């Protein structure tokens, strides 16, 4: 068992060891702290506190999330075959939109006063690396969209037109299609989540490159899958619940999750 070094703060009685050997031995990415299943709830609470400290900025970003949700609903109603592709696009856009929320949390942690202009221009500090990482996510999104169209093509004779009656897709005879469609979505959503869960806040906060940020996220997802699965489930459940009351819940849930993702990043990295 490795002794604690002098430059590490003493562990609280309830803390987990900072850098267990199993994580140190993974041959890529920075050292990570050991997380517990209680940590995602702590990130959520910290995100709520950040939202309360800058509610106007949070509501602005929340409005953006709400409009994105309404757009998904409109596409589902009129062109359901493109719904999953659009969801993939929003999954791509979400981390970029959250850059502003990460910047707000960063300012608050430094004891500074955040502003909307500062939040909207946070990307300028690390434009090149953020753009590279965005290009990778865009490629994944395009592959996801193509895979979704292939599922439609092999499940129906030609491309079906369910415009105006999208609930026909949920008919019992379409069970195989539903399973395949959701399976493709889960696969790509999990992949994008795995490589981006802490990548964007890391790019904003540190002088690092897009590859290193993506590998850090992947390392976190692979070495602590239960915690990351719980965190992903919490995000999915809260977003789903927020969409039920005419997407109004996204006004608050969106920014709170953005702030919470910043705290997830800060909690995960050991240095």
C-alpha positions in Angstrom: 0.0 0.0 0.0 1.5 3.3 -1.1 2.2 5.8 1.8 0.6 9.2 1.6 3.0 11.8 0.3 3.7 15.1 2.1 2.0 17.2 -0.6 -1.3 15.4 -0.3 -3.8 16.8 2.2 -4.8 14.5 5.0 -7.8 12.3 4.3 -11.0 12.8 6.2 -12.2 9.8 8.1 -15.0 9.1 5.5 -12.8 9.8 2.5 -11.8 7.1 0.0 -8.0 6.7 -0.8 -7.0 9.4 -3.3 -5.3 7.4 -6.0 -5.7 3.6 -5.7 -3.1 1.5 -7.4 -5.6 0.0 -9.9 -6.1 3.5 -11.3 -2.5 4.5 -11.3 -1.6 1.3 -13.2 -3.9 2.2 -16.2 -1.4 3.3 -18.8 -3.1 6.4 -20.0 -4.7 9.5 -18.6 -4.0 11.5 -15.4 -4.2 9.9 -11.9 -7.8 9.8 -10.6 -9.4 9.8 -7.2 -11.5 6.9 -6.1 -15.1 7.9 -6.2 -18.1 6.4 -4.3 -21.7 6.0 -5.3 -22.5 8.9 -3.0 -20.4 11.3 -5.0 -22.8 12.0 -7.9 -25.4 13.2 -5.4 -22.7 15.5 -4.0 -22.0 16.9 -7.4 -25.7 17.5 -7.9 -26.0 19.4 -4.6 -23.0 21.5 -5.5 -24.5 22.2 -8.9 -27.7 23.4 -7.3 -25.7 25.8 -5.1 -23.9 27.2 -8.1 -27.2 27.7 -9.8 -28.5 29.6 -6.8 -25.5 31.9 -6.8 -25.9 32.8 -10.5 -29.6 32.1 -11.3 -30.0 34.6 -14.1 -27.1 33.1 -16.1 -28.4 29.6 -15.4 -31.9 30.4 -16.6 -30.4 31.8 -19.8 -28.7 28.6 -20.5 -31.7 26.7 -19.3 -33.8 28.5 -21.9 -31.4 27.3 -24.6 -31.8 23.7 -23.3 -35.6 24.1 -23.3 -35.6 25.3 -26.9 -33.5 22.3 -27.9 -36.0 20.0 -26.3 -38.9 21.6 -28.1 -37.0 21.2 -31.4 -36.6 17.5 -30.8 -40.4 17.2 -30.1 -41.2 19.0 -33.4 -38.9 16.7 -35.4 -40.4 13.6 -33.8 -43.9 14.8 -34.7 -43.1 15.6 -38.3 -40.0 13.5 -39.3 -39.5 10.8 -36.6 -36.8 9.0 -38.6 -34.5 11.9 -37.9 -35.2 12.2 -34.2 -32.3 10.1 -33.0 -29.9 11.9 -35.3 -31.1 15.2 -33.9 -30.8 13.9 -30.3 -27.2 13.0 -31.2 -26.6 16.5 -32.5 -27.9 17.9 -29.2 -25.8 15.5 -27.3 -22.9 17.0 -29.2 -24.0 20.6 -28.7 -24.8 20.1 -25.0 -21.1 20.0 -23.7 -20.4 23.1 -25.8 -23.4 24.9 -24.3 -22.3 23.8 -20.9 -18.9 25.5 -21.3 -20.5 28.7 -20.1 -21.9 26.9 -17.0 -18.4 25.4 -16.4 -17.0 28.9 -16.5 -19.5 30.2 -14.0 -18.7 27.4 -11.6 -15.0 28.1 -12.2 -15.4 31.7 -11.4 -17.5 31.0 -8.3 -14.8 28.5 -7.0 -12.2 31.3 -7.4 -14.3 33.7 -5.4 -15.0 35.8 -8.5 -18.3 37.2 -9.8 -19.4 35.4 -13.0 -21.0 37.3 -15.9 -23.1 36.2 -18.9 -20.6 37.7 -21.4 -17.7 35.8 -19.7 -19.8 32.6 -19.8 -20.7 33.0 -23.5 -17.1 33.6 -24.5 -15.4 31.0 -22.3 -14.5 28.9 -25.4 -12.0 31.6 -26.6 -9.3 30.6 -24.1 -9.0 27.1 -25.6 -10.5 27.4 -29.0 -8.2 25.1 -31.0 -8.4 22.1 -28.6 -12.1 22.6 -28.1 -12.6 22.6 -31.8 -10.6 19.5 -32.3 -12.6 17.7 -29.6 -15.8 19.0 -31.2 -14.8 17.5 -34.5 -14.3 14.1 -33.0 -17.8 14.3 -31.4 -19.2 15.5 -34.8 -17.8 12.4 -36.5 -19.4 10.2 -33.9 -22.7 12.0 -34.3 -22.6 11.6 -38.1 -22.0 7.9 -37.7 -24.8 7.7 -35.2 -27.2 9.4 -37.5 -26.3 7.1 -40.4 -26.7 4.0 -38.2 -30.2 5.2 -37.1 -31.2 5.6 -40.8 -29.9 2.1 -41.5 -32.0 0.7 -38.7 -35.0 2.3 -40.3 -34.1 1.0 -43.8 -33.7 -2.6 -42.7 -36.8 -2.6 -40.5 -39.3 -1.3 -43.0 -39.9 -1.6 -46.8 -38.5 1.7 -47.9 -38.3 4.6 -45.6 -41.7 4.9 -43.8 -43.6 8.2 -43.5 -45.0 8.5 -40.0 -45.3 12.3 -40.1 -48.4 13.3 -38.1 -48.7 9.9 -36.4 -45.3 9.2 -34.9 -46.8 6.9 -32.2 -47.3 4.3 -34.9 -43.7 3.5 -34.4 -44.5 2.1 -31.0 -47.0 -0.5 -32.4 -46.3 -4.1 -31.1 -45.3 -5.3 -34.6 -42.4 -2.8 -34.5 -40.9 -4.2 -31.4 -37.7 -5.5 -33.2 -37.2 -2.0 -34.7 -37.7 -0.3 -31.3 -35.1 -2.6 -29.7 -32.6 -2.1 -32.5 -33.2 1.7 -32.6 -32.8 2.2 -28.9 -29.8 -0.2 -28.8 -28.0 1.9 -31.4 -28.8 5.0 -29.5 -27.6 3.6 -26.2 -24.4 2.4 -27.8 -23.4 5.8 -29.3 -24.7 7.8 -26.3 -22.6 5.6 -24.0 -19.6 6.1 -26.2 -20.0 9.9 -26.4 -20.6 10.1 -22.6 -17.6 7.9 -21.9 -15.1 10.1 -23.9 -16.6 13.5 -22.9 -17.9 13.2 -19.3 -15.0 15.4 -18.0 -13.3 16.3 -21.2 -14.9 19.7 -21.8 -14.4 21.1 -18.3 -10.8 19.7 -18.3 -10.1 21.6 -21.6 -11.5 24.8 -20.1 -9.6 24.5 -16.9 -6.2 23.1 -17.9 -3.5 23.6 -20.4 -4.1 20.2 -22.0 -5.0 18.8 -25.5 -8.2 17.3 -26.8 -6.7 13.7 -26.9 -5.6 13.9 -23.3 -8.9 15.2 -22.2 -10.8 12.5 -24.0 -8.5 9.8 -22.6 -9.0 11.1 -19.1 -12.8 10.8 -19.5 -12.4 7.3 -21.0 -10.1 6.3 -18.1 -12.6 7.5 -15.6 -15.4 5.6 -17.3 -13.5 2.4 -17.6 -11.9 2.4 -14.1 -15.0 3.5 -12.2 -17.9 2.2 -14.3 -20.5 1.9 -11.5 -20.1 5.6 -10.5 -20.2 6.7 -14.1 -23.3 4.6 -14.8 -25.0 6.1 -11.8 -24.1 9.6 -12.9 -25.3 8.9 -16.5 -28.5 7.4 -15.1 -29.1 10.5 -12.9 -28.6 12.8 -15.8 -30.9 10.8 -18.0 -33.6 10.5 -15.4 -33.5 14.2 -14.5 -33.6 15.3 -18.2 -36.5 12.9 -18.9 -38.5 14.3 -15.9 -37.6 17.9 -16.9 -39.1 17.3 -20.3 -42.5 16.1 -19.1 -43.9 19.5 -18.1 -43.6 21.0 -21.6 -39.8 21.1 -21.2 -40.1 23.8 -18.6 -38.1 21.7 -16.2 -35.0 22.1 -18.4 -34.9 25.8 -17.4 -33.5 24.6 -14.0 -32.4 21.0 -14.6 -30.1 21.9 -17.6 -28.0 24.5 -15.8 -27.9 22.5 -12.5 -26.5 19.5 -14.4 -24.0 21.7 -16.2 -22.7 23.0 -12.9 -22.7 19.5 -11.4 -20.6 18.2 -14.3 -17.9 20.8 -13.4 -17.9 19.4 -9.9 -17.7 15.9 -11.2 -14.5 16.8 -13.1 -13.0 18.6 -10.1 -13.8 15.6 -7.9 -12.4 13.0 -10.3 -8.9 14.3 -11.0 -6.3 13.7 -8.3 -4.0 16.6 -9.1 
